Structures are given as structure tokens and as C-alpha cells.
Amino acid sequence: GATQAIFTAITTFIDKGDEVILIEPAYDSYRPSIELVKGIPIPYELSAPDFKIDWDELATLVNIRTRMIIINTPQNPIGKTLKEEDLLALQKMTEGTDIIVLSDEVYEHLIYDGQEHQSVARFPDLYQRSLLVYSFGKTFHSTGWKIGYCVGPPHLMSEFRKVHQFNVFCVNSFEQYALADYLKDPKPYQELPAF
């Protein structure tokens, strides 16, 4: 599932003493996964009422030990979505660094009020340093089945697969076939906000 992909991404790229910036409140698996590999979670706390990221303020957390920034859009648990200007700010902030962006986009189809999902995949320079995590379980209302996926540029995915091979190994084949058939018609997941 997506949580396994998140765990794999963190354990692949984070070593003892590496810092990982978390935008909080955050999904509850991020911090323990970082701590398990002896990484250091660096929180950036969102504030009500708008929960907007001040990218200049967040940039003050970046230093030579920063190895990863985890974003989540729409964000679990508060539902905040990142806009194009947010991702452009992140792209600019990470330019010329070795920082990896872990972009948790499992709720990509559950955006309301006519908003459009802004994926890291839409920004080529940002994509080159990113791993993007998705969940069929969230999209098709079958979270207990635990099938998700991770995409990213080849130089990151080749390293990711080295850990994934021994962490998850494979997903049950019947569910993969079922999802492949179901994906032939995009209507069910494109109409999730109305549903």
C-alpha cells in the first residue's frame, strides 16, 4: 500500500542524522519511519485558520543535513491542498540541492470546490528530485486491500526498488488484474468529488 511506499522511500534515502522536514499536522506514519532509521524529524507547524505554508519561513529549516521534505496534498488530516505557487516555491527552494521530495498524493481524486490537484509530476524540475506516492485503496474505497504505487525518475526509483524488493516483494495478482480492468474507464475516479 501507500504506507509501505512511504516507508520504503524513507528507509531507502534517510540515514542516521539526516533531517527530514515534515509539514504538520501530518499523517502518523511519517515520523516513526524517520525515527526508525535514526533520521531527525524537523517539524514545520501549520496554523489555523488558513494552514498556509510560508515558504520563506520553511526555508529557514533547510541546512546541509536536510535530506528530504515530505509533502502531502491533499493533506491528511486537515485536507489542505497545495497550489501551483506552493509547488513552484518548493521547486525554487530545493533547486541546486540534493534534497529529495516525498510527495504523498493518495487523496489526489478527493478534491472539492472545483479545485484541481497540483501534482509534483506537473513540474519537471521538481519531479526529478521527487518520489510520488498514490493509493488505489483511497481512490477506489478499498483501503484494507493495501495496494498503492510509487513513481519517480529512474535514478531515484532504481534505489527505491532495491529496498522495496525485500520490504513488500509483490502485490496479490488478482487485485492487480482487477484494478487494470477497472482503470479502463476513468469515469468512476474522475467523479469522486461529486460522489
GROMACS elastic network, one bead per residue, 0.5 to 0.9 nm:
[ bonds ]
;  ai    aj funct       b0    kb
    1     4     6  0.53138   500
    1     5     6  0.65255   500
    1     6     6  0.88800   500
    1   134     6  0.85080   500
    1   135     6  0.66031   500
    1   136     6  0.82524   500
    1   137     6  0.77181   500
    1   143     6  0.83995   500
    1   145     6  0.78490   500
    1   149     6  0.69549   500
    1   171     6  0.87626   500
    2     6     6  0.61976   500
    2     7     6  0.85780   500
    2   104     6  0.82800   500
    2   106     6  0.73314   500
    2   133     6  0.61078   500
    2   134     6  0.59860   500
    2   135     6  0.54370   500
    2   136     6  0.85888   500
    2   137     6  0.85770   500
    2   146     6  0.72812   500
    2   147     6  0.68662   500
    2   149     6  0.62490   500
    2   150     6  0.76589   500
    3     6     6  0.50139   500
    3     7     6  0.61363   500
    3     8     6  0.85003   500
    3    29     6  0.72231   500
    3    30     6  0.88528   500
    3   133     6  0.86670   500
    3   135     6  0.89098   500
    3   146     6  0.84646   500
    3   148     6  0.81338   500
    4     8     6  0.59989   500
    4     9     6  0.85325   500
    4   146     6  0.87396   500
    4   148     6  0.82596   500
    4   164     6  0.85470   500
    4   167     6  0.79305   500
    4   168     6  0.72991   500
    5     9     6  0.60869   500
    5    10     6  0.86046   500
    5   133     6  0.66618   500
    5   134     6  0.86918   500
    5   148     6  0.74106   500
    5   149     6  0.67113   500
    5   150     6  0.62216   500
    5   160     6  0.88864   500
    5   164     6  0.78168   500
    5   168     6  0.88154   500
    6     9     6  0.51557   500
    6    10     6  0.62455   500
    6    11     6  0.86058   500
    6    29     6  0.82331   500
    6    30     6  0.75527   500
    6    33     6  0.83755   500
    6   102     6  0.77917   500
    6   104     6  0.77824   500
    6   133     6  0.70381   500
    6   150     6  0.84378   500
    7    10     6  0.52342   500
    7    11     6  0.60637   500
    7    12     6  0.83853   500
    7    29     6  0.79378   500
    7    30     6  0.77269   500
    7    33     6  0.59590   500
    7    34     6  0.84013   500
    8    11     6  0.51974   500
    8    12     6  0.58648   500
    8    13     6  0.86363   500
    8   160     6  0.67246   500
    8   161     6  0.85585   500
    8   163     6  0.63277   500
    8   164     6  0.59754   500
    8   167     6  0.72163   500
    8   168     6  0.87989   500
    9    12     6  0.51681   500
    9    13     6  0.63513   500
    9    14     6  0.82726   500
    9   102     6  0.75239   500
    9   131     6  0.74960   500
    9   150     6  0.88830   500
    9   160     6  0.61334   500
    9   163     6  0.83888   500
    9   164     6  0.85718   500
   10    13     6  0.55440   500
   10    14     6  0.55366   500
   10    15     6  0.88540   500
   10    30     6  0.83723   500
   10    33     6  0.67383   500
   10    34     6  0.64438   500
   10    37     6  0.82143   500
   10    68     6  0.84820   500
   10   102     6  0.83738   500
   11    14     6  0.56386   500
   11    15     6  0.76281   500
   11    33     6  0.74171   500
   11    34     6  0.75763   500
   11    36     6  0.84444   500
   11    37     6  0.64510   500
   11   160     6  0.88529   500
   11   163     6  0.76733   500
   12    15     6  0.83412   500
   12   159     6  0.68622   500
   12   160     6  0.59101   500
   12   161     6  0.88401   500
   12   162     6  0.80499   500
   12   163     6  0.61720   500
   12   164     6  0.86238   500
   13    67     6  0.77947   500
   13    68     6  0.81829   500
   13   100     6  0.82809   500
   13   159     6  0.83046   500
   13   160     6  0.81769   500
   14    17     6  0.83195   500
   14    18     6  0.59455   500
   14    19     6  0.80109   500
   14    20     6  0.81335   500
   14    34     6  0.72702   500
   14    37     6  0.68249   500
   14    38     6  0.81763   500
   14    39     6  0.62168   500
   14    67     6  0.69386   500
   14    68     6  0.77754   500
   15    18     6  0.55735   500
   15    19     6  0.88680   500
   15    34     6  0.88209   500
   15    37     6  0.60777   500
   15    38     6  0.65354   500
   15    39     6  0.59059   500
   15    67     6  0.89662   500
   16    19     6  0.87890   500
   16    35     6  0.88721   500
   16    37     6  0.61785   500
   16    40     6  0.78946   500
   17    37     6  0.89771   500
   17    38     6  0.63004   500
   17    39     6  0.50480   500
   17    40     6  0.60513   500
   17    65     6  0.74224   500
   18    38     6  0.78584   500
   18    40     6  0.59961   500
   18    41     6  0.86461   500
   18    65     6  0.54486   500
   18    66     6  0.61703   500
   18    67     6  0.58054   500
   18    68     6  0.82183   500
   19    34     6  0.87254   500
   19    39     6  0.58610   500
   19    41     6  0.59358   500
   19    42     6  0.64659   500
   19    62     6  0.87347   500
   19    63     6  0.86812   500
   19    64     6  0.89699   500
   19    65     6  0.55587   500
   19    67     6  0.57111   500
   19    68     6  0.68646   500
   19    69     6  0.86807   500
   20    34     6  0.74900   500
   20    39     6  0.71054   500
   20    40     6  0.61210   500
   20    41     6  0.50336   500
   20    42     6  0.57268   500
   20    43     6  0.83284   500
   20    65     6  0.86289   500
   20    66     6  0.59755   500
   20    67     6  0.60180   500
   20    69     6  0.55449   500
   20    70     6  0.72619   500
   21    40     6  0.85545   500
   21    41     6  0.60564   500
   21    43     6  0.57952   500
   21    44     6  0.68939   500
   21    58     6  0.86884   500
   21    61     6  0.75812   500
   21    62     6  0.80333   500
   21    66     6  0.74186   500
   21    67     6  0.84804   500
   21    68     6  0.64084   500
   21    70     6  0.62667   500
   21    71     6  0.88193   500
   22    25     6  0.84483   500
   22    26     6  0.71221   500
   22    30     6  0.78802   500
   22    31     6  0.79814   500
   22    41     6  0.65978   500
   22    42     6  0.59461   500
   22    44     6  0.59545   500
   22    45     6  0.83152   500
   22    68     6  0.88638   500
   22    69     6  0.63662   500
   22    70     6  0.54845   500
   22    71     6  0.72077   500
   23    26     6  0.61995   500
   23    42     6  0.86291   500
   23    43     6  0.60284   500
   23    45     6  0.60562   500
   23    46     6  0.69368   500
   23    53     6  0.85340   500
   23    69     6  0.83473   500
   23    70     6  0.69670   500
   23    71     6  0.65608   500
   23    72     6  0.80744   500
   24    27     6  0.82250   500
   24    43     6  0.63402   500
   24    44     6  0.59305   500
   24    46     6  0.59452   500
   25    28     6  0.86914   500
   25    43     6  0.88661   500
   25    44     6  0.86941   500
   25    45     6  0.67392   500
   25    46     6  0.69347   500
   25    75     6  0.85654   500
   25    76     6  0.77702   500
   25    77     6  0.68950   500
   25    78     6  0.75469   500
   26    29     6  0.83923   500
   26    30     6  0.73822   500
   26    31     6  0.85394   500
   26    71     6  0.88505   500
   26    72     6  0.78830   500
   26    75     6  0.73572   500
   26    76     6  0.61777   500
   26    77     6  0.66462   500
   26    78     6  0.85961   500
   27    30     6  0.62622   500
   27    31     6  0.84647   500
   27    72     6  0.82734   500
   27    75     6  0.79786   500
   27    76     6  0.55604   500
   27    77     6  0.66518   500
   28    31     6  0.67018   500
   28    32     6  0.77154   500
   28    76     6  0.89693   500
   29    32     6  0.58252   500
   29    33     6  0.61963   500
   29    34     6  0.87839   500
   30    33     6  0.54081   500
   30    34     6  0.63745   500
   30    35     6  0.87947   500
   30    41     6  0.87129   500
   30    70     6  0.82288   500
   31    34     6  0.52085   500
   31    35     6  0.61672   500
   31    36     6  0.85875   500
   31    40     6  0.86451   500
   31    41     6  0.62792   500
   32    36     6  0.59062   500
   32    37     6  0.88224   500
   33    36     6  0.51698   500
   33    37     6  0.68761   500
   33    38     6  0.89311   500
   33    39     6  0.85833   500
   34    37     6  0.56773   500
   34    38     6  0.65073   500
   34    39     6  0.50315   500
   34    40     6  0.66586   500
   34    41     6  0.65708   500
   35    39     6  0.52656   500
   35    40     6  0.64608   500
   35    41     6  0.72781   500
   36    39     6  0.73636   500
   42    61     6  0.75289   500
   42    66     6  0.89967   500
   43    61     6  0.87600   500
   44    53     6  0.86706   500
   44    57     6  0.88169   500
   44    58     6  0.66131   500
   44    61     6  0.81549   500
   45    51     6  0.87620   500
   45    53     6  0.87859   500
   46    50     6  0.84712   500
   46    52     6  0.66444   500
   46    53     6  0.67415   500
   46    54     6  0.89947   500
   47    50     6  0.68714   500
   47    52     6  0.73097   500
   47    53     6  0.87726   500
   48    51     6  0.51801   500
   48    52     6  0.83372   500
   49    52     6  0.85501   500
   50    80     6  0.85594   500
   51    78     6  0.86227   500
   51    80     6  0.70790   500
   52    80     6  0.82613   500
   52    82     6  0.86908   500
   53    56     6  0.87470   500
   53    57     6  0.82038   500
   53    58     6  0.74679   500
   53    82     6  0.88317   500
   53    86     6  0.77153   500
   54    57     6  0.53329   500
   54    58     6  0.62026   500
   54    59     6  0.86415   500
   55    59     6  0.59418   500
   55    60     6  0.87609   500
   55    86     6  0.77575   500
   55    89     6  0.65725   500
   55    90     6  0.73742   500
   55    93     6  0.80695   500
   56    59     6  0.50920   500
   56    60     6  0.67950   500
   56    89     6  0.88431   500
   56    93     6  0.87023   500
   57    60     6  0.54338   500
   57    61     6  0.75390   500
   58    61     6  0.56068   500
   58    62     6  0.74531   500
   59    62     6  0.53544   500
   59    63     6  0.86938   500
   59    93     6  0.67943   500
   60    63     6  0.78968   500
   61    66     6  0.82377   500
   62    65     6  0.77794   500
   62    66     6  0.57162   500
   62    93     6  0.89762   500
   63    66     6  0.54361   500
   63    67     6  0.89588   500
   64    67     6  0.80340   500
   64    97     6  0.88742   500
   66    69     6  0.78591   500
   66    98     6  0.85125   500
   66    99     6  0.65428   500
   66   100     6  0.89838   500
   67    98     6  0.68523   500
   67   100     6  0.61792   500
   67   101     6  0.87191   500
   68    98     6  0.85663   500
   68    99     6  0.51672   500
   68   101     6  0.56009   500
   68   102     6  0.69866   500
   69    99     6  0.71529   500
   69   100     6  0.64312   500
   69   102     6  0.62088   500
   69   103     6  0.83753   500
   70   100     6  0.85250   500
   70   101     6  0.58693   500
   70   103     6  0.59667   500
   70   104     6  0.74340   500
   71    75     6  0.79183   500
   71    82     6  0.89216   500
   71   101     6  0.73223   500
   71   102     6  0.62643   500
   71   104     6  0.60806   500
   71   105     6  0.84031   500
   72    76     6  0.69908   500
   72    80     6  0.86556   500
   72    81     6  0.80871   500
   72    82     6  0.82919   500
   72   102     6  0.83652   500
   72   103     6  0.58029   500
   72   105     6  0.59295   500
   72   106     6  0.81780   500
   72   107     6  0.87920   500
   73    76     6  0.77968   500
   73    79     6  0.76195   500
   73    80     6  0.67309   500
   73    82     6  0.58353   500
   73   103     6  0.76368   500
   73   104     6  0.65130   500
   73   105     6  0.53984   500
   73   106     6  0.78551   500
   73   107     6  0.70634   500
   73   108     6  0.71247   500
   73   117     6  0.79943   500
   73   118     6  0.80258   500
   73   119     6  0.81167   500
   74    77     6  0.87526   500
   74    78     6  0.81206   500
   74    79     6  0.51329   500
   74    80     6  0.53356   500
   74    82     6  0.70464   500
   74   104     6  0.84440   500
   74   105     6  0.67592   500
   74   106     6  0.79080   500
   74   107     6  0.57888   500
   74   108     6  0.66161   500
   74   110     6  0.78039   500
   74   111     6  0.72823   500
   74   117     6  0.80890   500
   75    78     6  0.57821   500
   75    80     6  0.51372   500
   75    81     6  0.63193   500
   75    82     6  0.84691   500
   75   104     6  0.83270   500
   75   105     6  0.83129   500
   75   107     6  0.79731   500
   76    79     6  0.57700   500
   76    80     6  0.79477   500
   76   107     6  0.84943   500
   77    80     6  0.84574   500
   79   107     6  0.89854   500
   79   111     6  0.85927   500
   81   111     6  0.80057   500
   81   115     6  0.88496   500
   81   117     6  0.76471   500
   81   118     6  0.80946   500
   82    85     6  0.80425   500
   82    86     6  0.58157   500
   82    87     6  0.70751   500
   82   117     6  0.80257   500
   82   118     6  0.66420   500
   82   119     6  0.87141   500
   83    86     6  0.52063   500
   83    87     6  0.66743   500
   83    88     6  0.87976   500
   83   116     6  0.86605   500
   83   117     6  0.80176   500
   83   118     6  0.61130   500
   84    87     6  0.53270   500
   84    88     6  0.62067   500
   84    89     6  0.86213   500
   84   118     6  0.61397   500
   84   119     6  0.87145   500
   85    88     6  0.50066   500
   85    89     6  0.60773   500
   85    90     6  0.86004   500
   86    89     6  0.50941   500
   86    90     6  0.62422   500
   86    91     6  0.85885   500
   87    91     6  0.59991   500
   87    92     6  0.85231   500
   87   118     6  0.78819   500
   87   119     6  0.83381   500
   87   120     6  0.69379   500
   87   123     6  0.77644   500
   87   126     6  0.80299   500
   88    92     6  0.61636   500
   88    93     6  0.85323   500
   88   123     6  0.77558   500
   88   126     6  0.82893   500
   89    92     6  0.51295   500
   89    93     6  0.60443   500
   89    94     6  0.86625   500
   90    93     6  0.50166   500
   90    94     6  0.61757   500
   90    95     6  0.84863   500
   90   126     6  0.78052   500
   91    94     6  0.54284   500
   91    95     6  0.60835   500
   91   123     6  0.79455   500
   91   125     6  0.69318   500
   91   126     6  0.51277   500
   91   127     6  0.88544   500
   92    95     6  0.51949   500
   92    96     6  0.87630   500
   92   126     6  0.85272   500
   93    96     6  0.85603   500
   93    97     6  0.85921   500
   94    97     6  0.55183   500
   94    98     6  0.77057   500
   94    99     6  0.62858   500
   94   100     6  0.83940   500
   94   101     6  0.87287   500
   94   126     6  0.80376   500
   94   129     6  0.87370   500
   95    98     6  0.84353   500
   95    99     6  0.86275   500
   95   125     6  0.81755   500
   95   126     6  0.81773   500
   96    99     6  0.88023   500
   97   100     6  0.87259   500
   98   129     6  0.78495   500
   99   129     6  0.70891   500
   99   130     6  0.88479   500
  100   128     6  0.89427   500
  100   129     6  0.51452   500
  100   130     6  0.56201   500
  100   131     6  0.76637   500
  101   120     6  0.89606   500
  101   126     6  0.79902   500
  101   127     6  0.84058   500
  101   129     6  0.61122   500
  101   131     6  0.63612   500
  101   132     6  0.83250   500
  102   129     6  0.87289   500
  102   130     6  0.57477   500
  102   131     6  0.50275   500
  102   132     6  0.61607   500
  102   133     6  0.77092   500
  103   119     6  0.82963   500
  103   120     6  0.70263   500
  103   130     6  0.69005   500
  103   131     6  0.60870   500
  103   133     6  0.62220   500
  104   107     6  0.83417   500
  104   131     6  0.84276   500
  104   132     6  0.60144   500
  104   134     6  0.67576   500
  105   108     6  0.53689   500
  105   117     6  0.89652   500
  105   119     6  0.73613   500
  105   120     6  0.89046   500
  105   132     6  0.67280   500
  105   133     6  0.56999   500
  105   134     6  0.54561   500
  105   135     6  0.80504   500
  106   109     6  0.81013   500
  106   110     6  0.89161   500
  106   133     6  0.63945   500
  106   136     6  0.80394   500
  106   137     6  0.87257   500
  106   138     6  0.64929   500
  106   139     6  0.76607   500
  106   148     6  0.83676   500
  107   110     6  0.52709   500
  107   111     6  0.75565   500
  107   134     6  0.77278   500
  107   135     6  0.77658   500
  107   138     6  0.65669   500
  107   139     6  0.71302   500
  108   111     6  0.67319   500
  108   116     6  0.88659   500
  108   117     6  0.59300   500
  108   118     6  0.83906   500
  108   119     6  0.80438   500
  108   134     6  0.79246   500
  108   139     6  0.81164   500
  109   112     6  0.89007   500
  109   116     6  0.89395   500
  109   117     6  0.74432   500
  109   138     6  0.87829   500
  109   139     6  0.66311   500
  109   189     6  0.66256   500
  109   190     6  0.67821   500
  109   191     6  0.82781   500
  109   192     6  0.63191   500
  109   193     6  0.71005   500
  110   117     6  0.87807   500
  110   138     6  0.88729   500
  110   139     6  0.79131   500
  110   189     6  0.89344   500
  110   192     6  0.61868   500
  110   193     6  0.55174   500
  111   114     6  0.76350   500
  111   115     6  0.62641   500
  111   116     6  0.69855   500
  111   117     6  0.68957   500
  111   192     6  0.83534   500
  111   193     6  0.60682   500
  112   115     6  0.58486   500
  112   116     6  0.82702   500
  112   193     6  0.56196   500
  112   194     6  0.81619   500
  113   193     6  0.84922   500
  114   193     6  0.88746   500
  118   121     6  0.82936   500
  118   122     6  0.71334   500
  119   122     6  0.56330   500
  119   123     6  0.78235   500
  119   132     6  0.84835   500
  120   123     6  0.56654   500
  120   124     6  0.80377   500
  120   126     6  0.64569   500
  120   127     6  0.57541   500
  120   130     6  0.75006   500
  120   131     6  0.88181   500
  120   132     6  0.73953   500
  121   124     6  0.66159   500
  121   126     6  0.76414   500
  121   127     6  0.53190   500
  121   128     6  0.88789   500
  121   130     6  0.84385   500
  121   132     6  0.78249   500
  121   152     6  0.84191   500
  122   126     6  0.84438   500
  122   127     6  0.75303   500
  123   126     6  0.53841   500
  123   127     6  0.58972   500
  123   128     6  0.87590   500
  124   128     6  0.63652   500
  125   128     6  0.54099   500
  125   129     6  0.73961   500
  126   129     6  0.56835   500
  126   130     6  0.64496   500
  127   131     6  0.75752   500
  127   132     6  0.85014   500
  127   152     6  0.69364   500
  127   153     6  0.71153   500
  128   131     6  0.86224   500
  128   152     6  0.73058   500
  128   153     6  0.56837   500
  128   154     6  0.88760   500
  128   155     6  0.86422   500
  128   156     6  0.84671   500
  129   152     6  0.79921   500
  129   153     6  0.75093   500
  129   156     6  0.76898   500
  130   151     6  0.85013   500
  130   152     6  0.59655   500
  130   153     6  0.73721   500
  130   156     6  0.78146   500
  131   150     6  0.65945   500
  131   151     6  0.58197   500
  131   153     6  0.76620   500
  131   156     6  0.74194   500
  131   157     6  0.78177   500
  132   149     6  0.82933   500
  132   150     6  0.54426   500
  132   151     6  0.52469   500
  132   152     6  0.61807   500
  133   148     6  0.73466   500
  133   149     6  0.58689   500
  133   151     6  0.66784   500
  134   137     6  0.89353   500
  134   138     6  0.84034   500
  134   139     6  0.87973   500
  134   147     6  0.89995   500
  134   148     6  0.55093   500
  134   149     6  0.53613   500
  134   150     6  0.62901   500
  134   151     6  0.84299   500
  135   138     6  0.53764   500
  135   139     6  0.64238   500
  135   140     6  0.86382   500
  135   143     6  0.81906   500
  135   146     6  0.79363   500
  135   147     6  0.62827   500
  135   149     6  0.63429   500
  135   150     6  0.88528   500
  136   140     6  0.57689   500
  136   141     6  0.79250   500
  136   142     6  0.74951   500
  136   143     6  0.77672   500
  136   145     6  0.89338   500
  136   146     6  0.79885   500
  136   147     6  0.58335   500
  136   148     6  0.54280   500
  136   149     6  0.79985   500
  136   179     6  0.80320   500
  137   140     6  0.54424   500
  137   141     6  0.55342   500
  137   144     6  0.71010   500
  137   145     6  0.65074   500
  137   146     6  0.61142   500
  137   147     6  0.59872   500
  137   148     6  0.68877   500
  138   141     6  0.52966   500
  138   142     6  0.65068   500
  138   143     6  0.57152   500
  138   148     6  0.87753   500
  139   142     6  0.78729   500
  139   143     6  0.86543   500
  139   189     6  0.64460   500
  139   192     6  0.79712   500
  140   143     6  0.80217   500
  140   188     6  0.83105   500
  140   189     6  0.72055   500
  141   144     6  0.88169   500
  142   145     6  0.57622   500
  142   146     6  0.77085   500
  142   147     6  0.87578   500
  143   146     6  0.57167   500
  143   147     6  0.78236   500
  144   147     6  0.85839   500
  145   175     6  0.83931   500
  146   171     6  0.86363   500
  147   171     6  0.70297   500
  147   172     6  0.88701   500
  147   175     6  0.82545   500
  147   176     6  0.84275   500
  150   157     6  0.84407   500
  151   154     6  0.89478   500
  151   157     6  0.71680   500
  152   155     6  0.82731   500
  152   156     6  0.64433   500
  152   157     6  0.58533   500
  153   156     6  0.56724   500
  153   157     6  0.61232   500
  153   158     6  0.86598   500
  154   158     6  0.58724   500
  154   159     6  0.86531   500
  155   158     6  0.56673   500
  155   159     6  0.70277   500
  156   159     6  0.54422   500
  156   160     6  0.62306   500
  156   161     6  0.87976   500
  157   161     6  0.60044   500
  157   162     6  0.86592   500
  158   161     6  0.53667   500
  158   162     6  0.67198   500
  159   162     6  0.53130   500
  159   163     6  0.71880   500
  159   164     6  0.89137   500
  160   163     6  0.56685   500
  160   164     6  0.61329   500
  160   165     6  0.86895   500
  161   165     6  0.57961   500
  161   166     6  0.87813   500
  162   165     6  0.56900   500
  162   166     6  0.75137   500
  163   166     6  0.57081   500
  163   167     6  0.61659   500
  163   168     6  0.86755   500
  164   168     6  0.56882   500
  164   169     6  0.63629   500
  164   170     6  0.88830   500
  165   168     6  0.62202   500
  165   170     6  0.78449   500
  166   169     6  0.56375   500
  168   171     6  0.76915   500
  170   173     6  0.84132   500
  171   174     6  0.88723   500
  171   175     6  0.78062   500
  171   176     6  0.73272   500
  172   175     6  0.58940   500
  172   176     6  0.67337   500
  173   176     6  0.50498   500
  173   177     6  0.63057   500
  173   178     6  0.86433   500
  174   177     6  0.52050   500
  174   178     6  0.61865   500
  174   179     6  0.86765   500
  175   179     6  0.60724   500
  175   180     6  0.84868   500
  176   179     6  0.52277   500
  176   180     6  0.61563   500
  176   181     6  0.87378   500
  177   180     6  0.50995   500
  177   181     6  0.63378   500
  177   182     6  0.86330   500
  178   181     6  0.52644   500
  178   182     6  0.61521   500
  178   183     6  0.86464   500
  179   183     6  0.59438   500
  179   184     6  0.87751   500
  180   183     6  0.52875   500
  180   184     6  0.68612   500
  181   184     6  0.56172   500
  181   185     6  0.81312   500
  182   185     6  0.62343   500
  182   186     6  0.81186   500
  182   188     6  0.88180   500
  183   186     6  0.59642   500
  183   188     6  0.88224   500
  183   189     6  0.86933   500
  185   188     6  0.71031   500
  185   189     6  0.86463   500
  186   189     6  0.58388   500
  186   190     6  0.60197   500
  186   191     6  0.86248   500
  187   190     6  0.50994   500
  187   191     6  0.60469   500
  187   192     6  0.87702   500
  188   191     6  0.55223   500
  188   192     6  0.66633   500
  188   195     6  0.89383   500
  189   192     6  0.52325   500
  189   193     6  0.86349   500
  190   193     6  0.77499   500
  190   194     6  0.89592   500
  191   194     6  0.55539   500
  191   195     6  0.62912   500
